[in-house]
């Protein structure tokens, strides 16, 4: 299938996970499972937006008292009255505006200055949101600002979908995990890369194991996996003698949602669901190809499980040297350059330099030419 179809299929195939309630402080990176609505107006009362004097009618004004944030002046103003007021303090009834401190002159209990226009420097009750208004819709990924917003709206808990739990199985007899690799061997890049990518996409890595290419070892590791929602397998997706994943899926009567994608690199990627409702994402063994495949299938799958919408990909002009491939989408790293993107060198299937220093991945369509717009896969999508 096409690269675009693969993203959509991976997202739509997932069924959103069960909801739970957590404290906002425990919700970073999770997804709202219901609209976040404010339980009171925002602001909850007429609020001073400046330090100065809340005045009633034309001046000069007689000073009647002081209003501070958290400590309201208890009376009501009549024309010709004022109170000294701090930013964030409750504006007393009868006030027509706030005269900023720097524009006022005070002599004993008299205040003079230009008459503020009606409502000037007053944030009215419900100006930001009325009670019951939606502050953030279902499917919003929770970050620091939303945690503060939940508190502002008087929420002590939020209803969320949990992080998908991911087990990573890195296959290959040729991989070293430390030091300079011996002749004929290579350092494992995907073992370190994938847990970081899973976290960026909103998930949690619950297992990371290295699996030899010996027959039946992959099946054995599958049986040992505990509570993972997704199993990511690297380097076993092709049809060579040491590639075990497709045989394992056939033996397990798995339902395949995606089996190879018309893109480069990463085309042998696959997505399947086991009868146990566990998902399997198969990635190529070459690091950049695996990254492309993970961003194509794993990211949308995790968004679907989390109840988030499929990320919309912005279009930007892309310039640089890349060979378009008839019938295939070409994924290349790009860096911002004004109102367009430039292709970053170093993006062969096994080489991560371009992806490491670029800002996004551009999905170049089959008919792309230098300077044409292309969709961008941004971090976290």
N, C-alpha and C positions, 0 to 999 in steps of 0.2 A: 504494500500500500504506500501511498505518498507520505512524506514527512508530516504534512499538516493533518492528514487523516489519522496517523499514528498517535499524535498528541491528543486529538479529540477522542479517539477510541480508548486510550489509557485513562482519560479523565472520566468519560461517561460510563465505563465499565465498573468503576468503583462504587460501592455503597457506603454512604457516610457512616462513620462509627458512632456508637452509642454516646449519649451526652452525659455530662456530670457537672456538678457545681463545685467551684473552687474559689478561694479568696483571690481577689485581683492580683495580689502580690505573687501568686503562684501560677499566673495565667500567661506569662510572657511567652510568645511563640505559639500559643494555642489559638484556636479559632472560635469565634462566637457562634453558638448554636441557636441563639435566638436574638432578636433585635434588642439592643441596649436602649432602654427608654428612661428618661429622667423622671424621678419621683416627685420633683417639685420644680417650680419655675426657675430658670437661670437667667439673670440673677434672681434670688428669692425675694429680694426687696429692692426698692430704689436705692442706688448706690452711687456715692461720689466717685467721679473719675479723676479728680484732681484734689490736691491739698488747697484749702482756701476757706471760703465762707459760703455757706448755703444761705441764699438771700430770698426775701419775699418782696416782690414789687420793686418800685424805683427806690434809689437811695437818696440821702445817706441812710444807713441802717443802724439800728441799735443792737448791740451784741447781747444775746440772751443766754448763751451757754456754749458748751463744747460737745461735739460728737466725734468719737473715735471708733476705729475699726473694732468691732466686738463690744462696744459700749455706746449704745444709742442715747441721744438726748431725748428725754421723755415727753417733751411738749410738742406743740404745733406752732408754726410761725404765722404771724399776721403781717400784712403789708407794712414795710418799714423795719421788720425784724430780720435778724440773721443769727447764725451760730457758726463758730469756728468748726471746721470739719476736716477730717483726714481722708485720704484716698481709701476706698473700700468701706467707709462708714455708711450707716443707714442715713439717707436723706430724710429729714423730718417732714411730716405733712405740711403743706402750705408753701414749701420752697418752690421758687420759680426757676432757679438755676444756681450754679456754683461759680462764684467769682474767684479766679485763681489767686493764690497768695501773692504772687509777684506783681499782680495788677491792682492790689488793694492797698489802702492806707488806713492805719488804725490809730486812733487817739482815744485813750481810755476805753470807753464802751461804745465809741462811734467808729463806724467803718464806711469809707468812701471808695468809689471806683466806678468804672463804666458798668452800666446795667447789662448783665449777660442776657443773651437771647433766651426765650423760653426753652427750658429743658437742657440748656448748655451745660456740658460736663456732668450730666446725670445719666447713668445707665439704668433704664427703666426695668421694672419687674417683668420677667419673661422675655426680655429683649433678645436674648440668645436662643432660648427654647422655652416653650410652655410646658407645663406638667404633662407627662405622657408622650412628649415628642420623641421620635427616634433619634438617638445620638449617633449610633453606628449600626449598620444592618447585619443580619445573619450572614456568616461567611467572612467577616472581617478578621484578618489575622491580628492578634493582640500584641501591641507594642507599648512602650512606656507612656506615650500620650494617651492611649486608650485606657490604661490603668488609672491615670489621673482623672480622665473623663468619667470613668465609672464611679470613682470616689466623689467627684463633683455632683454627680447625679444621685448620690445617696445609696450606692450599691455596696454592700459588704461581701457579696458573692456575685459571680458571673456564671452563666451557663455556657459550657464550652464542649468542644470535641477534643479528645486527647491527641497527643502526638502519635502518629503511626510508629510502631516498633519494627525495627529493621535488623535483620541478621545478614551479615556480609560473609560470603564464602569466596575466597580468592584461590583460584586453582592455578596449578603450574609447578612443575618440578624444577624449573630454571630460576626461581626467585630467591634472592637473598634479602634478608630483612635488616641487615646492619652492615656497616663497613663498605669497603670497595669490593664490588662483586668479582668473583674469580673468573678466569677465562671461560667464555661460553655461557656465563650466567649474567643475570641483570638484577638490579635493585627493584624491589616491589614498590611501585608508586601508588597502586590502587588501595592497598591496605591503609596507608595514611590518608589518602584523598577521600575515600568514600564516606567514612564517618563524619568528616567535616562537611561534605556536601549534604549528607542526610540532615545534619543539624541546620544548615543554611536553608534547606527546603522545609523545615518545620517538623522533622522527625527525630527519633531517638534510636541510636544503634545499641542493640542489646546483646549482640554477639559479633565477633570478628574472628574468623578461623581461616587457616591456610590448609588447602586440601591438595594432596598429591594427585597426579594424573593416573594413578593406579585404578584398574577396574573396580567399580562398586564403592569406591571411597566416598564419592559424592552422595550416593544414596545413603550411606551410613551417616554422613553428616546431617542430611535432611532428617533422619530419624532422631538425631540428638537435639535438634533445635527445639527450644521450648515455646515461649509465648510470643514469637515474632508474628506480626501481621504480614510482613513482606520478607522474602528471602531474595537477596541480590547475589547472583552468581557471576563471576568474571572469568573470562578466558576459556569457556567451555561451550560456546554457542555455535561453533562452526560444525563441519561435518567430518572432521579428521578422526583418526582412530582414537585419539586421546580426549576427544570432545564428548562428554558424557551426558550433558544436560538434556538434549532432545530425546535420547533413549529413555532417560529417567522420567521425563514428562509423559512419554508414550506409555510407559509401564504404569504410571500413576493415574492414567486416564484423566489427564489435565485438560482443561478447556483453554485453547490458545486464542488470545485476543489479537495479538500482533505477532507475526512470524516473518521477519525481515522487512526492512523499510527501504524505500528508494531514496537513499541519501548517502553521502560520503563525507567523512568516514562514518563507521558505525552500523553499516547496513545489516549485519547478521543479528542485530538485537531482537529480543523477543519478550513477550509478556504473556503469562498464562496464569490461570486460577486452578488450584488443586481442589479436589472434592472436599477438603477440610476448610475451604474458604480462605486459605492462605494464598497470597499472591507470590509469583516468581517473576523476577526481572532478570533476564539474561543479557549480559554485557560482553562486548569483545574484550580480549586481553590487552590490546594496545591502549595505553593510558588516555591519549586524546580521543580515540574512537570510543572508549568506554565513557569518558566524560560527556561526549555528544549524545550517546545512547541514553545515559542516565538523565540528562536534561530533557530528552525527548519523551521518555516513558516514565521514569521514576518520579520526576517532578509532578507531572499531571496526575499520576496515580495517587500520590500522597495528597495532592490538593483535593481530589475527589473523596478520598477516605476522610479527610479533615472537614469536608463540607464547604470548601472554598471554591469559588468559580475558577474556571480555567483562565490563566493569565492572558490578557489581551496583549499582543506584541506590537509595540510601536514601529512605524515605518520610518526609516531614515535613508537618505542617499548614502551609498557605500562606494568608496573609491579604493582602487588598488589592483594588485595583480592576483587574479584567481581564475582558474579555468572553469568555465561553466560546463556542466555535464548534462547532456540531453537526457531527459526523463528522470533526473535526480536533483535533489536539493543538496547544495554544498554548504556545509557549516564551517565558518571561518571566524577566528577571533578578530575583534575590531576595537579601536580606541576612538574616543571623541575627538573631533577636530572642527570646532565651530559648529555650524549647523549640519554637519555631515560626519561620517565615520570613515576611518582609514583602516584597511586590512593590516593586521599585525603579522609579521613574518614568524615562522616557527610553528606550523600547524600540520605537519605530517601526522599520520595516524598514531605514531608512538611518541610524539614530541609535545610536551606541555608548555613550552616557553611562551608561545603566543597567547594561550589561554591564561597563563599566570599573570601576564603584564597587561592584557587587554581589559576593556571595560564591559564587554558583552560578546555574545556570539551572534553573528549575522547569518540568517538562513537565505542563501542566495538561490533564487529559483532557477529552473533549467535554462531559461532564456535571458538570464542576467547579463548585463553589459556594464562596463566601468561607469560609475556614477548613477546607475539605476537605484531606486529605493529597494530596501529589503527589510523583512521583519527582524526585530532584535530580541533575542533571549536575554533578559536582564538577570542579574544575580537574584536568587531566591524564587525564580519563576520555573 
